[in-house]
Amino acid sequence: MVQVKEYRICMPLTTEEYRIGQLYMIARHSDEQSDCEKGIEVVENVECEDPEHGKGQFTEKRIHLSNKLPYWIQSFIPRIFYVTEKAWNYYPLTMTEYTCSFIPKFQISIKTRYENNNGNMENCLGLSPVELAQREVDFIDIAYDEISAKHYKEEEDPKFFQSKVTGRGPLVEGWRDTVQPIMCSYKLVHASFEVWGMQTRVEDYIHRCIRDILLLGHRQAFAWIDEWYGMTLEDVRQYELKMHAKTNEKIQQRVQDNTNQDVPSPKTSVPSSPVSMSPSQASN
């Protein structure tokens, strides 16, 4: 059965403030996480329109991440590996899909709605009775949920951070019930990897990754508030274009470097059989 989870992430912002902060965070985070070995390549970023939802923004990205996967997944994917992200942003509603041409049975879909409340709406996304019975609700606390040591920065810790521009923060225990303004991002995530013998393990891994990314990204969106607060939508779109150009340049250089490395020289020996993994590698 496909795993279905609804993540609820509260922020000490209004939904209109969050719209700017989220776009800024995604663009800056993508640049910071991109280097010659991994990153996010923007393929398309254009206006779109839907009869039901009106005008919005469509974005297509390639997320290069093969070297960030566990060894037991790296063993059966190509060296140059990416996931395609397609997103339709009809704020305050967004829809995102992740697919991989190399693994056709892999798919993630995310439906998100943003509301000015503290996560207390039981059916914000209009789920059917069957969907409500299947979903698992997971509240993500940007201040008190544990974050991995490699991503921790004290200056980005909401328990200690205070905005010089807005005066918001630090966030104390129980902040979601006391802080104003407050909004919540409701994210319904369907993760599917229909490969016999690996489905549960991979879907669990996908949800752990999604949760970690949501936690880190929302912490940063708040901690960077002094950088984006006061920006207009046009301002942040221009910032996006600037960051997209930087990240694409990094990714294109990586692809070129890997292409050059994959051309064997006359003296290069080619292994006669695939590299095997030890049990200790497979457990990573």
C-alpha positions as CSV (number, residue, x, y, z in Angstrom):
1,M,0.0,0.0,0.0
2,V,1.3,3.5,-0.9
3,Q,2.3,5.4,2.2
4,V,0.2,8.6,2.8
5,K,1.3,11.2,5.3
6,E,0.0,14.7,6.0
7,Y,2.8,17.0,7.3
8,R,1.7,20.1,9.1
9,I,4.4,22.8,9.6
10,C,3.6,25.9,11.5
11,M,5.5,29.2,11.0
12,P,5.4,32.5,13.0
13,L,4.3,34.3,9.8
14,T,1.2,35.2,7.8
15,T,0.5,33.3,4.7
16,E,1.4,36.3,2.6
17,E,4.7,36.7,4.3
18,Y,5.3,33.0,4.0
19,R,4.8,33.2,0.2
20,I,7.8,35.5,-0.1
21,G,9.9,33.7,2.5
22,Q,9.3,30.3,0.9
23,L,10.4,31.4,-2.6
24,Y,13.5,33.1,-1.1
25,M,14.3,30.0,1.0
26,I,14.0,27.6,-1.9
27,A,16.2,29.6,-4.2
28,R,18.9,30.3,-1.6
29,H,18.8,26.7,-0.2
30,S,19.1,25.2,-3.7
31,D,22.2,27.3,-4.3
32,E,23.8,26.4,-0.9
33,Q,23.1,22.7,-1.5
34,S,24.4,22.7,-5.0
35,D,28.1,22.0,-5.8
36,C,30.1,20.1,-8.3
37,E,28.7,16.7,-7.0
38,K,25.0,17.4,-6.4
39,G,22.3,20.1,-6.8
40,I,19.2,21.4,-8.4
41,E,19.0,22.4,-12.1
42,V,16.1,24.6,-13.1
43,V,14.7,23.5,-16.5
44,E,11.7,25.8,-16.7
45,N,10.1,28.5,-14.6
46,V,7.1,30.2,-16.3
47,E,3.6,31.5,-15.6
48,C,0.7,29.1,-16.1
49,E,-3.1,29.1,-15.9
50,D,-5.7,26.5,-14.9
51,P,-9.5,26.7,-15.3
52,E,-10.1,25.7,-11.7
53,H,-7.2,27.4,-9.9
54,G,-6.5,30.5,-12.0
55,K,-3.1,31.9,-12.8
56,G,0.0,30.5,-11.2
57,Q,3.7,29.5,-11.8
58,F,5.0,26.3,-13.3
59,T,8.5,25.1,-12.4
60,E,10.4,22.1,-13.6
61,K,13.6,21.1,-12.0
62,R,16.1,18.2,-12.1
63,I,17.4,17.2,-8.6
64,H,20.8,15.6,-9.0
65,L,21.3,13.4,-5.9
66,S,22.9,10.1,-6.7
67,N,25.8,10.6,-4.4
68,K,23.5,11.5,-1.5
69,L,21.6,8.2,-1.6
70,P,22.4,5.2,0.6
71,Y,24.8,2.6,-0.8
72,W,22.0,0.0,-1.2
73,I,20.1,2.4,-3.6
74,Q,23.3,3.6,-5.4
75,S,24.0,0.0,-6.3
76,F,21.3,-0.1,-9.0
77,I,21.1,3.4,-10.3
78,P,23.3,5.1,-13.0
79,R,26.1,7.4,-11.9
80,I,24.5,10.5,-13.3
81,F,21.1,10.3,-11.7
82,Y,18.3,12.8,-11.1
83,V,14.7,13.1,-10.1
84,T,12.4,15.4,-12.1
85,E,10.3,17.8,-10.1
86,K,7.2,19.5,-11.6
87,A,5.4,22.0,-9.5
88,W,2.3,24.1,-10.1
89,N,2.0,27.0,-7.7
90,Y,-1.5,28.5,-7.4
91,Y,-0.9,30.1,-4.0
92,P,-2.2,29.3,-1.4
93,L,-2.5,25.9,-3.2
94,T,0.4,24.1,-4.7
95,M,0.9,20.7,-6.4
96,T,4.2,18.9,-6.9
97,E,5.2,15.7,-8.6
98,Y,8.5,13.8,-8.5
99,T,9.3,11.1,-11.0
100,C,12.4,9.3,-12.4
101,S,12.6,8.0,-15.9
102,F,15.1,5.3,-14.8
103,I,12.7,4.0,-12.2
104,P,9.2,4.2,-13.6
105,K,7.5,2.7,-10.5
106,F,8.9,5.6,-8.4
107,Q,6.6,8.6,-7.8
108,I,5.9,11.2,-5.1
109,S,3.0,13.6,-5.2
110,I,2.5,16.5,-2.8
111,K,-0.6,18.6,-2.4
112,T,-0.2,21.7,-0.2
113,R,-2.4,24.4,1.2
114,Y,-1.4,27.3,3.4
115,E,-3.8,28.7,6.0
116,N,-3.6,31.3,8.8
117,N,-4.0,29.0,11.7
118,N,-1.9,26.7,14.0
119,G,-2.5,23.4,12.2
120,N,-5.9,22.7,13.8
121,M,-7.9,22.1,10.6
122,E,-8.7,18.4,10.4
123,N,-9.4,18.2,6.7
124,C,-7.8,21.3,5.2
125,L,-7.1,19.5,1.9
126,G,-10.6,18.1,1.4
127,L,-9.8,14.4,1.6
128,S,-12.4,11.7,1.1
129,P,-13.4,9.4,4.0
130,V,-11.1,6.7,2.5
131,E,-8.1,9.1,2.3
132,L,-8.8,10.3,5.8
133,A,-8.6,6.7,7.1
134,Q,-5.3,6.1,5.3
135,R,-3.4,9.2,6.1
136,E,-1.0,9.7,9.0
137,V,-0.7,13.2,10.5
138,D,2.8,14.4,11.4
139,F,3.3,17.8,13.1
140,I,6.8,19.2,12.3
141,D,8.0,21.7,15.0
142,I,10.7,23.9,13.5
143,A,12.1,24.8,16.9
144,Y,12.0,21.6,18.9
145,D,12.2,18.7,16.4
146,E,15.7,17.3,16.2
147,I,17.8,18.2,13.2
148,S,20.9,16.3,12.0
149,A,24.2,17.6,13.3
150,K,25.6,18.3,9.8
151,H,22.8,20.8,9.1
152,Y,22.7,22.4,12.5
153,K,23.7,26.1,12.8
154,E,23.1,28.0,16.0
155,E,22.2,31.2,14.1
156,E,19.4,29.2,12.4
157,D,18.0,27.7,15.5
158,P,14.5,29.1,16.2
159,K,15.0,28.4,19.9
160,F,17.7,31.2,19.9
161,F,17.1,33.3,16.8
162,Q,15.4,36.7,17.1
163,S,14.7,38.8,14.1
164,K,16.2,42.3,14.2
165,V,13.6,43.5,11.6
166,T,10.4,42.1,13.0
167,G,11.4,41.2,16.6
168,R,9.9,37.7,16.3
169,G,11.6,34.8,18.1
170,P,13.0,33.1,20.0
171,L,10.4,30.4,19.9
172,V,9.7,28.9,23.4
173,E,8.0,25.6,24.2
174,G,4.3,25.6,23.2
175,W,4.9,28.5,20.8
176,R,2.3,27.3,18.3
177,D,-0.4,28.0,20.8
178,T,0.8,31.5,21.8
179,V,2.6,33.2,19.0
180,Q,1.0,35.7,16.6
181,P,1.0,35.8,13.6
182,I,1.0,32.1,12.8
183,M,0.2,30.0,9.7
184,C,0.4,26.4,8.8
185,S,1.6,24.5,5.7
186,Y,-0.6,21.4,5.2
187,K,1.2,18.9,2.9
188,L,-0.4,15.6,1.8
189,V,2.4,13.3,0.5
190,H,1.9,10.1,-1.4
191,A,5.2,8.2,-1.8
192,S,5.2,5.2,-4.1
193,F,8.0,2.7,-5.0
194,E,6.3,-0.4,-6.4
195,V,9.2,-2.7,-6.6
196,W,8.7,-6.1,-4.9
197,G,10.9,-6.6,-1.9
198,M,11.9,-3.0,-1.6
199,Q,8.7,-1.0,-1.5
200,T,8.4,-0.5,2.3
201,R,12.1,0.2,2.9
202,V,12.3,2.7,0.1
203,E,9.0,4.5,0.9
204,D,10.1,4.8,4.6
205,Y,13.4,6.3,3.4
206,I,11.6,8.7,1.1
207,H,9.4,10.0,3.9
208,R,12.4,10.4,6.2
209,C,14.1,12.5,3.6
210,I,11.0,14.6,3.0
211,R,10.6,15.2,6.7
212,D,14.2,16.2,7.1
213,I,14.0,18.6,4.1
214,L,10.8,20.2,5.3
215,L,12.3,20.7,8.8
216,L,15.5,22.2,7.5
217,G,13.9,24.4,4.9
218,H,11.3,25.9,7.2
219,R,13.9,26.6,9.9
220,Q,15.9,28.5,7.4
221,A,12.9,30.4,6.0
222,F,12.3,31.8,9.5
223,A,16.0,32.3,10.3
224,W,16.5,34.2,7.1
225,I,13.5,36.5,7.6
226,D,15.7,39.6,7.9
227,E,17.0,39.0,4.4
228,W,13.6,38.6,2.7
229,Y,11.2,40.6,4.8
230,G,9.9,43.5,2.8
231,M,10.6,42.0,-0.6
232,T,7.7,42.1,-3.1
233,L,6.7,39.1,-5.2
234,E,8.6,40.8,-8.2
235,D,11.7,41.2,-6.0
236,V,11.8,37.6,-5.0
237,R,11.2,36.4,-8.6
238,Q,14.2,38.4,-9.7
239,Y,16.2,36.8,-6.8
240,E,15.0,33.4,-8.0
241,L,16.3,34.0,-11.6
242,K,19.7,35.0,-10.2
243,M,20.0,31.9,-8.0
244,H,18.7,29.6,-10.8
245,A,21.5,30.9,-13.1
246,K,24.1,30.1,-10.4
247,T,22.9,26.6,-9.6
248,N,22.4,25.7,-13.3
249,E,26.0,26.7,-14.0
250,K,27.3,24.4,-11.2
251,I,25.2,21.5,-12.4
252,Q,26.2,21.9,-16.1
253,Q,29.9,21.9,-15.0
254,R,29.3,18.7,-13.1
255,V,27.7,16.9,-16.0
256,Q,30.5,18.0,-18.3
257,D,33.1,16.8,-15.9
258,N,31.4,13.4,-15.5
259,T,31.0,13.0,-19.2
260,N,34.7,13.6,-19.7
261,Q,35.5,11.1,-16.9
262,D,33.3,8.4,-18.5
263,V,35.4,8.4,-21.7
264,P,38.0,5.7,-21.0
265,S,41.6,6.2,-22.0
266,P,43.4,3.4,-23.8
267,K,45.1,2.3,-20.6
268,T,41.9,2.3,-18.5
269,S,40.9,-1.1,-17.3
270,V,37.2,-1.9,-17.2
271,P,35.8,-4.2,-14.4
272,S,34.5,-7.5,-15.7
273,S,31.7,-7.6,-13.2
274,P,29.6,-5.1,-11.2
275,V,30.9,-3.9,-7.8
276,S,29.3,-5.8,-5.0
277,M,28.3,-4.3,-1.6
278,S,29.2,-5.7,1.8
279,P,26.4,-6.2,4.4
280,S,27.7,-3.3,6.3
281,Q,27.3,-1.0,3.3
282,A,23.8,-2.2,2.6
283,S,22.8,-1.3,6.1
284,N,23.6,2.4,5.6
